[in-house]
Amino acid sequence: MTKTKRLMGLMALLPAITAQADDGGISFWLPGQFGALAAAPTEPGWSLPLVYYHVSASEGGSKPFPRGGRTTVGLDAKADLLFASPTYTFAEPLLGAQAAVSVVAAVGRSEASVDATLTGPRGRAFSGGTDDSLKGASDVYLLGTLKWNHGVHNFMAYSMGNLPVGAYDPDRLVNTGLGHASMDAGGGYTYFDKTNEFSAVAGMTYNWENTDIDYQNGIDAHLDLSASHFITSQTHLGVVGYVYHQVTGDSGSGATQGDFKSKVSAVGPQAGHFFKVGKELWYANLKGYYEFDAENRAEGWNTWLSLVVPL
């Protein structure tokens, strides 16, 4: 296994964006966070994946959306976040697999505006538009992976959860903390023959209740996809995509819009490049997604600029 392949596998360690609950049509799991060669083993030891994430999305102005302690229509939202994900990959096998653990956190700025607020926090009623912005830190996310390599075939199992310690206020329109705990788990596959790669990672999310607003999100299912071709030994080009679908409804006294199941799909381009810094091989990747077929969820576009730093 080449060092390029092992380092490329670090792209699987991209973090999940901090988000509001599904009551805002936004999930704990950020679709698209697994990328090229997601299941490929990585270089043992410490590494530092860094990710800049930008998202711009909006909701239709005619459908009411529950959001924290309010019901709104006509949301426009943007966010810019910088994630750091210190990761340790063990040299000794566990269950015949390569094990790795990551601690993920972010800082950033989120902003949003709505055309109207139908029901405000604590039951107060409002009309007319409003906006909000927030600079803050995210929850802390914990990610663990197990990866098995069999020639050109690679397999992965993962689990991810959060400690809800980020900035969160149910009376705000935007937050950088989640407001409740969640757990996600799944598996993935990567085919890689040193020239072409294909990766698919599927998982499901369970959400605990947000006691501030008496709202519990349903179970979410998601699939991240990547396919690319190495045009040189250092550069690859390809496409990425994802499918997200909420399989059970939301519940609790705060779920005023019923089960409010959401879904969205996306596709877009990607490019990656290896380059040397001193004696170490670093990796940069740029990918973007255009969303479509959204239901009960904001729809728009997002970009990821990532840098994998071997330590």
Disulfide bonds with the S-S distance in Angstrom:
none
